[in-house]
Amino acid sequence: MEIEANHFFYVLECADQTLYAGYTNNLEKRVATHNAGKGAKYTRARGPVKCIYYETFQTKQEAMKAEYAFKQLSRKEKFNYIGEKLNEITKK
C-alpha cells in the first residue's frame, strides 16, 4: 500500500518581497486563496504572492514541524535553507 505525501510546508514571496510560510494539504488551492485575498491576514495586503518553495510530508505533524522550524530562522537563514534544499534536489 502506497501512502501519498499530501501535506505541504510552503513558502510564499509576497509582492513586497517579504516571506510567508504555511501549511496546507492542497498547495494549488491554498496559493489561489492567498492571491484572492482570502488567505492569511498577513498576505491579504501583500499580494499577489508566488510560491517559491515547498516540501511534501506524509503527515500534517511533520509538515507543521518543518513550518515552525523555518519560522524560527532569520531572513538570511531562510533563503540559505531554500537554496540548500533546491541544490540538493538538482544534484539527485
N, C-alpha and C positions, 0 to 999 in steps of 0.2 A: 504494500500500500504506500503510495507516494503522498507526502504531505506538502501542500502548497505553502510557499512563503509569501503570505499576502498581508504582512504587517510592515508598514513603511515608516522609517525615520527619514524626514526630508528637510532640505534647506532651501529657502527661497531667497532670492535677491530682490529687494523692493526697488521701486523707481528712484528712491533717494539713496541708493547703494547700501542701505542697512540690510542686515541678515535676519531672517526669521526661521526658526527651527520648530518642527512639529511632528506629530504622529497621525497616521491615518491608515485605514485598510483599503482605501481606494484613491490612489495618488492623482490620477487624471481629474476625477470629480472634485477632489479637495482643492487642487490648484485653480480649477474653474470657479469654485466657490469663492476663493480668495479674490480672484480677479473680478468677480461680480459684486464685490463689496459686501459680501455676506459671510466672510470668513472671520478670522480673529480680529478683535478690535485694533490690534497693532497694525495689521495690514490694510485696513479699510481706508486710511488716509494716505497710504504709501504705495498704492497701486499705480500701474499694473506690476505684478510680480512675475518672476520666472523661476522655475525650479532649476537650481544649479547643481544639486546633488541629492541622491537618495540611496538608502540601503534597505534591503529586504530582510525580514526576520521570520522565524517560524511562529513566534508568539508575540502578543501585544506587550508583555512584560519586558522582553528582550529589546524591542524597538523603543519603548519608553525609557529604558535604562540608557540606551545609546543617546537618545534625545537629551536626557538630563546631563549626561557626561559632556556632551557637546556644548550645552548652555553654560557650563562652568568654565569654558575656555575663554581666553581673551580673543579679540577680533583677529589678531595676527595668528594665534594658535588655531583658530577655526579655519582660516584659509590654508594654513600648513597641513592640517588634518585632511581637508578635502583634497589638496594637491597630492599628498602621500597616498591616499586611498585610490585616487584616479590613476596614479602612477603604477600602483600595484596591479590594477585591472589591465592596464595596457601591456604589462610585462607578461601576462599569462598567455 
